[in-house]
Amino acid sequence: MRGATRAQWAVGAVALALAATACGGGSGGGADSAGVVSASWGDPQNPLEPANTNEVQGGKVLEMLFRGLKRYNPQSGAAEDVIAEKIETSDSQNYTVTLKDGWTFSNGEKVTAKSFVDAWNYGALLTNKQKNAPFFQYIEGFDEVHPESGTPTAQTMSGLTVKDDKTFTVKLNQKFSSWPDTLGYSAFMPLPQTFYSDHDAWVKKPVGNGPYVVDSYVKGSALKMRKWEKYPGKDPAQNGGIDLRVYTDNNTAYTDLQAGNLDLVDDVPAAQLKNVKADLGDRYINQPAGIIQTLTFPMYDKNWNGPGKEKVRRGISMAIDRAQITDEIFQKTRTPATDWTSPVLKEDGGYKAGLCGDACEFNADEAKKLIKEGGGLPGGKMTISYNADTGSHKDWVDAICNSINNSLDSDNACVGALVGTFADFRNKITAQRMTGPFRAGWQMDYPLIQNFLQPLYYTNASSNDGKFSNAEFDKLVNEANAATDIGDAVAKFQDAEKILADQMPAVPLWYQNGSGGYSDRISDVALNPFSVPVYQQIKVG
């Protein structure tokens, strides 16, 4: 996710004695409401602040709760104007943003230029500790509000100026021709004044301007959203609301779906992939998505980032039999990765098959040789950390370790390491407490190659969980962002990607399809190109 940087991820916890889905609108529902949809979910890592949410589960809620200047088309992923009437520039550095009339928050407050500018300044300010702050790094004055060290010398970015209720200007610190296409990401959402005046209350029950309002949230149990009847957008909810139920095990969610106790799952367990078509028929969804799964190395740990350790990292990559795992574990709902992006980008968007080269090809002999030349696995062993509450991660982590062990003629060179819930897992990553590679992945925020590279591998980027840093990589990314010709920009990004192939800070594993299943109680169910259900178009009955 995201021009300066961006991101999203996955989560879970078991639904207690939640009743089967109730019909009727609930608070905010109306006469035309067709009922409430129950869907599997997982507690997000952080409160649902737009600039502090960079994982999938929180992102699902923000997509229902907010609308910004742009939104990514649920079919194509293209950035389309929503609240923006127009975004104009003559030099790809100075932009004038004009808003449409008629937009309000669900509490009645008007959405104005100030709603955006205040939110962006809040998100960027170092002392607010927002995870998506780097998304604002191209706005002039970011360095003053978010210095690399020390305290801020300013409270607001000099590049943002409110002209009137409908207009504000943005000055970037370099040319960035695709900057408007980043503005559908959640970090750039507007915020009402109650966010600042009574922040604690807002966090407990967020107020937005999207097609749903928050009815209630019990952490570890469920978040209930209801249709906002006065929503001014062109994509109102076609149901009475969405109950997001927390599960710690996606197998339990799938069982509840089969039993009629749940309407929607968007993560079919690997163990059920052999049976899902027979179980659900045409109510099973399997489609390409802008998602890549990786193993990320803790580059802040000298055991993994010392001299010659790039050989160890490349060797580990070559020790993994991706084809066998995607066939046997995932029933070909994954495709072995050969670069760090996704085929959904297509060639004109930056995807280039094979860019990883032989480092992504299974070769046990070469893997063993490289690992030995790099000094061997730290301490002779490695662990792969993962969370077990979503994504069938144990299955494929065990399979990867088995492949590595076979390649190294060992029984226990690699083992999986379970780290509780997704929130626990993310907190450990954020605290830089990983001592070996850990499961990671990326769900695109918009279909541009930049979105797969900069957030994850640019120095100090918001989702650079392994803390990889390479001056030449950063230089190429900056040059790509400044390029006004799309072809030139893509070529520069691909040059940066070649550095990843050489250094291997993260091992590309496979491109992931979006999968889901739903009950016969609902219809018009679809996943967007980011593999997130298009909740507001679902109908009940």
Summary of the structure (lengths in Angstrom):
residues: 541
radius of gyration: 22.7
end to end distance: 34.6
largest distance: 69.6
contacts: 2003
relative contact order: 0.18
helix: 34%
strand: 20%
